[in-house]
């Protein structure tokens, strides 16, 4: 059996469920919105830990599960933001929902099975600067980068590199934007919020998804700096399968392994002069955006790895 944990209706979760069904695998969906209907029993000893999940008239020995696809959101913000529109919950049910989600999340860090990905290992994304250390050690180039709340430092960087982009330092998704005149007029506000600035490169984006020993890469053609929000700019993004050079593939696998993230989304940029740069690594990638509607190759690979230990 494998466990698929997250919001059942969310596209990446839904596709993994679909792939498990197509493969004829036994699976259980740990749906966060129903966690108040579940119970968990955990025992700890000197040599053995036991964990059992009781849900939907089932008793699941978590130590016998082969794998867990973990795409759970922060349970502390889950009930109010998502659940109140589905049905009214009493306080006791809300507290239990948060508690069971948190307990299951913690258990996933120590289960003996394969987990994509263990919650603790995803923490590297909370600091983009920390993550850059691993990116560099994997052999990737990094664009000239500045983290500052000093506008004079930004001016000096602009004098050297001319065109810059800027983005948030946190793990919360933010829109990458070019540092244009409208933002330069607001630079006095920078002192309140350290921000990451990078040289704006010339070339195209490539999104890589690693699933343990399998790799999928797509070239993104877009006129927008941040192709994820190209619609806001009145542009479109085109996704094209892209074959990476062997040495770049090896670096991607190395980066995935060094961060202990067998499933990850790696943002690369191929420059017009033949260079390959890496921006960051997403530990819980929304791969469904990059998986054509007629294909389930990434979700199939996820299911294969959880069940068999290989995604190929």
N, C-alpha and C positions, 0 to 999 in steps of 0.2 A: 504493500500500500504506500501511496505518497499522499502528502497533505499539501493543499493549496491554500495559503493563508493571506487574507486581505479583504478588500471590498469586492464581493462577488460580481457586481455589475461593471466594475472597472475593466477597461478593454484589455490590458495586459493579463489580468487575472482570468478574464473570460476566455481568452485565447488559449491559455494553458489548460483550462478545464476542457476546452474543445479538443485540444491535442491529446489529452489523457483519454478522453472518450473514444477518439478515433483509433488510439493505440490499444484499446480494450483493457486499460489498466484499472485496477482498483484504486480509488482515490476518495479523500474526504475533503470538503471545502470548509475550512475554518473561517466562516464569514464574520467579520468583526462586528457587524450590526446585530448579530444573534448571540454574541458572547455571553450575555446575561442568562442565556438558556443552557450554557455549558457548565460543567464542573471539571476541576482538575485535582488529582491526587498526586502528591510528590513525596517520595521518601529518600532519605540520604543516609548512606552508611560509609564505612571506611573504604570499602572496595567497590561498592555498587550503588548507583542511583536509580530509582524507579520513578516513572511518570506515566500517569494514565489520564486520558481525556474521555469524559462521559458526555456524549452529545447525540441527539436524535436516536435515542434507544440503542446507541452503540457504545461499546467500551473499547477504546483504542489504546493498546500498549505502545506508548511513544518510543520505547526502546527497540521496538520491532519494525518501526516505520523505516522505509528505505530512503526517503528523501522528503524535504520540505521546500516548497517555493514560498519564500517569505517576502510579501509586499504589503506589509501592514503600516498604517499611518499612526501617528502619535495618538495613543488612546486618551490622553488627557484632554484633547480638544475634539475628540470624535463625537461624543453623545450630543452636545449642543449644536454643533455645526451640521451634522448629517442626519441625526436620528429624529430630531424634533419634527421634521416634515413628514416622516413616515408614520409615526404614531407617538402618542404621549406616553412617556415612561415615568414611573414614580422614582423617587430619589434612591430607593434601595436598589432598583434595577439598574439605574445609571451607575451607581457605585460598583455594583457587581460587574457590569459590562467593562468598566475601566480596569477593575482588578483582574479579571480573567484574561483580558488582552495583555496586560503587563506581565502576568505570570507566564503566559504562553510565550511571550516574546523573550523573557529571561531564560526559559527552558530551552528555547531554540539555540541559545549560545552554547549549551553543553550536551545536546543530544548527540549520540554516536553516529547518526546517519549523515547523509549529505544534505547541506542546507544552502540555498541560494537566496540571499546570503545571510550569514550570521549577523545579528544586529550589532554586536560589538565591533565587528570588522568593518561595518559601514561608517563608523565614526570618523574615519580619515577625511570624509567629505565635508566635515564641519569646519575645516580650515583649508582653504585653497592653497595657502602658502605652504602649509605642512605637506600637502599632497604634491606640490611641485618638486619637493625633494625626491620623492619616489619616481616621478616622471623623468627627472634628470638622470637618476641612477639607472633607469631602464634604457637609457641611451637616446632619448628624444631631445630635440632642441626645444627651447622655451623662448617665446618672444621677449624682447627687453621689457621688463616688468618693474613697476614702481607701486608701492603701497604707502600712502601718505595722507595726512590731513593738512599739508602745507602747500598752499597754492603756488608759492615760489618754486618749489621742487617740480611741480607740474609744468610750470613755464620753462624751466631748464630742460625738462625732458622733451617738450614740444620743440624747443630750439634745436635739439639734436635729431629727433625723429619725425618732426612735422606732424604727421597724422597719427592720432591716438584714439583708442577706444577705452571705455571704462565700464566696470561692473562691480557688483557687490562682492564683499569678502565672505559672506555667510553661505551656508548650505541651502538657504531658501532661494528658489528660482528667481532670477532677476533678468531684466532685458539688457543685453549688451548693446551699447550705443556708441556712436562716434562722438568724439569730443568736439562739438561744433560751437559756433558763436553763441547760441542761446544758452549753452551750459557754461561757457566761459564767463558770461555776465553774472553767474551765480556762484562763482568760485569762493566767495567769502564764506559761504555756507559749508565749505569742505572741512573747516576746522571742527565741526561737530560730528563728522562721520568719516573716519579713514576709509579710503576707497582704493580699489586696484585699477591701475592704468597700465595699458600695454601698447606697444607699437602696432599700428594697423598694417596687416600684411596684405600682399597682393597674391591672389590665387583662389583656391576653392576649398570648401570644407569636405571632410570625409568623416562619417560616423561609423565607428567600428563597434560591433557587439561580440564580446568573447563569452562563450559558454564552455568553460573548462578547456576542452581540447578542440573546439570548433570555433571558427571565426567567420563573421559576416560583415561586409563593408559596403557602404553606399556613398556615392558622391552626391553632394547637394549643390545644385545650381540655383543661385538666387542673387538678386541685386541688393538684397538687404544684408546689413551687417549680421543681424541675428535672424537666421532663416526661420526659426521657430515662430516668429511673429511677423513674417513677411506680409501677411494679409493686412496688418495695421498700416503698412507702408504703401498699400496698393499694389504690392508685388506678389508673385507666385514663386513657389519653390518646387524644383523638379528633382526627383530622386532617381539615380541611375546606379545599378550594380557596378562596383568598382573593384578591380583586382589589385590588391596591394603587392608591392615587391616583397620577396621572401624575408628580407632582413627586417622590414617594418612589421611583418606578421610576428616574427620572433620577439621583437620588442614589445608588441602588444601582449603576447602571452606572458612575457617576463613581468610586465607591469601588473597584469592581473594577478599573477602568483605572488608578487612582492607585497601587494595590498591585501592578500587573502580574500580576493573577490573573484571566485570562479565565474560569476556572472557580472558583467560590467559593460557600460557604454563609454567608449573612449572617443573624445573629440580631437580629431587631427585636422591639420591644415597643410595642404600641399601648395607650396609657393611656386611662382612662375619661373624661378631659377632652379627648381628641382629639389628644394629643401622640404623637410617634413617636420612640422612642429606639433606639439601636443599641448592643448589648453587645460583639460581636466578629465577626471574619471567619474562617471556617475555610477554609484553603487546599487541603485535600484532603477535601472533604465526603463523608460517608457518605450520599449522596443517596438510596440505596435504601430507607432508613427512611421517607422522605417520598414515595416514589414508589409509588402503589397497586399491589398485586400484579397487577392486570389491565392496567397501563400500563407503557410503556417510553419515555415522552415525554422524560425527562431524559437517559437513556442514548442515545436516538435523536438528541437535540440534540448530545450530545458527539461522536457519530460523524459527524454532518453537518458540524460545525465542523472536525473534523480532516481530513475529506476535501475539503470545499468552501470552508472559510474563513468560513462563515456557519452559524448554528444554526437559522435560521428555515426 
